[in-house]
């Protein structure tokens, strides 16, 4: 019973927050494949993605392929390819390339 209540709460929260300015958790398959929140949503917490793209990301970012940040990143990021459009603060680990424009 507790699992059902938690699941219902998570689904209600995700649907109500889909138009939010920020989220503590972002799950993405890719910009066109599917995601919990659109790419204009800021992430303050955890982003797990195959191909991730958000405006700002602060926290832990794990992308299996590409991690794209339109503005600022702060935290720890693991990806095959990483590109931060503006400021980056923290650690970036990338197999192919980690880039932050300053």
C-alpha positions as CSV (number, residue, x, y, z in Angstrom):
1,X,0.0,0.0,0.0
2,X,2.8,2.4,0.8
3,X,4.5,1.7,-2.5
4,X,1.3,2.7,-4.3
5,X,0.9,5.9,-2.4
6,X,4.5,6.8,-3.1
7,X,4.1,6.0,-6.8
8,X,0.9,8.1,-7.0
9,X,2.6,11.0,-5.3
10,X,5.6,10.8,-7.6
11,X,3.3,10.8,-10.7
12,X,1.2,13.7,-9.4
13,X,4.3,15.7,-8.6
14,X,5.9,15.0,-12.0
15,X,2.8,16.0,-13.9
16,X,2.2,19.1,-11.8
17,X,5.8,20.2,-12.0
18,X,6.2,19.6,-15.7
19,X,5.8,23.3,-16.4
20,X,8.1,24.3,-13.5
21,X,11.2,26.5,-13.7
22,X,13.3,24.0,-11.9
23,X,13.3,20.3,-10.8
24,X,15.4,18.2,-8.4
25,X,15.4,15.2,-10.8
26,X,15.6,15.0,-14.6
27,X,15.4,11.8,-16.6
28,X,16.0,12.0,-20.3
29,X,16.3,9.7,-23.2
30,X,17.1,12.6,-25.5
31,X,15.8,16.0,-26.5
32,X,13.3,14.5,-29.0
33,X,12.9,11.0,-27.5
34,X,11.4,11.8,-24.1
35,X,12.1,13.5,-20.8
36,X,10.3,14.4,-17.5
37,X,10.9,18.1,-17.9
38,X,11.6,20.1,-21.1
39,X,15.1,21.5,-21.8
40,X,14.3,25.0,-20.5
41,X,13.9,23.6,-17.0
42,X,16.8,24.1,-14.6
43,X,18.1,21.0,-12.7
44,X,19.1,21.4,-9.1
45,X,20.0,17.9,-8.0
46,X,20.3,14.8,-10.3
47,X,20.2,14.5,-14.1
48,X,20.3,11.0,-15.6
49,X,20.3,10.9,-19.4
50,X,21.3,9.2,-22.6
51,X,21.5,12.6,-24.3
52,X,20.8,15.4,-21.8
53,X,20.1,19.1,-22.5
54,X,18.9,21.7,-20.0
55,X,19.4,25.4,-19.4
56,X,21.3,25.2,-16.1
57,X,22.4,22.1,-14.2
58,X,23.7,22.1,-10.6
59,X,24.4,18.8,-8.9
60,X,25.3,15.4,-10.3
61,X,25.0,14.8,-14.0
62,X,25.4,11.4,-15.6
63,X,24.9,11.2,-19.4
64,X,25.7,8.0,-21.3
65,X,26.3,9.9,-24.5
66,X,26.1,13.7,-24.6
67,X,25.6,16.3,-21.8
68,X,24.6,19.7,-23.1
69,X,24.0,22.7,-20.8
70,X,22.7,25.9,-22.4
71,X,24.0,28.2,-19.7
72,X,25.8,27.3,-16.4
73,X,26.9,24.0,-14.8
74,X,28.0,23.4,-11.2
75,X,28.8,20.0,-9.7
76,X,30.1,16.7,-11.0
77,X,29.5,15.6,-14.5
78,X,30.2,12.2,-16.3
79,X,29.6,11.9,-20.0
80,X,31.1,10.8,-23.3
81,X,30.9,14.3,-24.6
82,X,30.1,17.4,-22.5
83,X,29.5,21.0,-23.6
84,X,28.6,23.8,-21.3
85,X,27.7,27.1,-23.1
86,X,28.7,29.5,-20.3
87,X,30.3,28.9,-16.9
88,X,31.3,25.6,-15.4
89,X,32.3,25.0,-11.8
90,X,33.1,21.6,-10.4
91,X,34.4,18.5,-12.1
92,X,33.8,17.3,-15.6
93,X,34.8,13.8,-16.7
94,X,34.3,13.1,-20.5
95,X,35.6,10.3,-22.6
96,X,35.7,12.3,-25.9
97,X,35.6,16.0,-24.9
98,X,34.6,18.3,-22.0
99,X,34.2,21.9,-23.0
100,X,33.0,25.0,-21.2
101,X,32.9,28.4,-22.9
102,X,33.9,31.3,-20.7
